[in-house]
Amino acid sequence: MEKTELNQILDALKLHGEQVSSKFDEMEIKVNTRIDKLEKQMNDRFEKVDKHFEQIDDRFEQVDKRFDRVDDKLSGLRVDLSDTQKTVDYLRTKAQAPW
């Protein structure tokens, strides 16, 4: 009778082990699914951030081009002012010269 009782206990432990194993498998599937979803969400967010940075880079390039145009205009104004100053200096020396 002891052998039969031991076999019943072993069968019960085996059944319990299978149930625990089954629960662990279910939990593993749920955890893996959740991890996959979180990974996809993170990748989506990183893609959005990358796109946003690309837009910012484009805007910086536009601003840089505008600064270049302003610099060109200011350089032109400096040349014009320099020429005007030379003309004024020349006319002043002519006006001061005795005739």
C-alpha positions as CSV (number, residue, x, y, z in Angstrom):
1,M,0.0,0.0,0.0
2,E,2.9,2.4,0.6
3,K,4.0,1.9,-3.0
4,T,0.5,2.8,-4.3
5,E,0.4,5.9,-2.1
6,L,3.9,7.0,-3.2
7,N,2.8,6.5,-6.9
8,Q,-0.3,8.7,-6.2
9,I,1.9,11.4,-4.6
10,L,4.3,11.2,-7.5
11,D,1.4,11.5,-10.0
12,A,0.0,14.4,-8.1
13,L,3.5,16.1,-8.0
14,K,3.9,15.4,-11.7
15,L,0.5,16.9,-12.5
16,H,1.2,19.9,-10.3
17,G,4.6,20.4,-12.0
18,E,2.9,20.3,-15.4
19,Q,0.4,22.9,-14.3
20,V,3.1,25.2,-12.9
21,S,5.1,24.7,-16.1
22,S,2.0,25.6,-18.2
23,K,1.4,28.7,-16.1
24,F,5.0,29.8,-16.5
25,D,4.7,29.3,-20.3
26,E,1.6,31.5,-20.3
27,M,3.4,34.1,-18.3
28,E,6.4,34.0,-20.6
29,I,4.2,34.5,-23.6
30,K,2.4,37.5,-21.9
31,V,5.7,39.0,-20.9
32,N,7.2,38.6,-24.4
33,T,4.1,40.1,-26.0
34,R,4.3,43.0,-23.6
35,I,8.0,43.5,-24.3
36,D,7.3,43.4,-28.1
37,K,4.6,46.0,-27.8
38,L,6.8,48.3,-25.6
39,E,9.7,47.8,-28.1
40,K,7.4,48.8,-31.0
41,Q,6.2,51.9,-29.1
42,M,9.8,52.9,-28.3
43,N,10.8,52.5,-31.9
44,D,7.8,54.5,-33.1
45,R,8.7,57.3,-30.6
46,F,12.4,57.3,-31.7
47,E,11.3,57.6,-35.3
48,K,9.1,60.6,-34.4
49,V,12.0,62.1,-32.5
50,D,14.3,61.5,-35.5
51,K,11.9,63.1,-37.9
52,H,11.5,66.1,-35.5
53,F,15.3,66.5,-35.4
54,E,15.4,66.3,-39.2
55,Q,12.9,69.1,-39.3
56,I,14.9,71.1,-36.9
57,D,18.1,70.6,-39.0
58,D,16.2,71.8,-42.1
59,R,15.1,74.9,-40.2
60,F,18.6,75.6,-39.1
61,E,19.8,75.3,-42.7
62,Q,17.1,77.8,-43.7
63,V,18.2,80.2,-41.0
64,D,21.8,79.7,-41.9
65,K,21.0,80.6,-45.6
66,R,19.1,83.7,-44.4
67,F,22.1,84.8,-42.3
68,D,24.3,84.3,-45.4
69,R,22.0,86.5,-47.5
70,V,22.0,89.2,-44.7
71,D,25.8,89.0,-44.5
72,D,26.0,89.5,-48.3
73,K,23.7,92.5,-48.1
74,L,25.7,94.0,-45.3
75,S,29.0,93.4,-47.2
76,G,27.5,95.3,-50.1
77,L,26.4,98.1,-47.9
78,R,29.9,98.3,-46.4
79,V,31.4,98.7,-49.9
80,D,28.8,101.3,-50.8
81,L,29.6,103.2,-47.6
82,S,33.3,103.0,-48.1
83,D,32.9,104.3,-51.7
84,T,30.7,107.1,-50.4
85,Q,33.3,108.0,-47.7
86,K,36.0,108.1,-50.4
87,T,33.9,110.4,-52.5
88,V,33.1,112.7,-49.6
89,D,36.8,112.8,-48.6
90,Y,37.8,113.6,-52.2
91,L,35.2,116.4,-52.5
92,R,36.2,117.8,-49.2
93,T,39.8,118.0,-50.3
94,K,38.8,119.7,-53.5
95,A,36.6,122.1,-51.7
96,Q,39.4,123.1,-49.4
97,A,42.0,123.5,-52.2
98,P,42.7,127.1,-53.1
99,W,41.8,128.1,-56.7
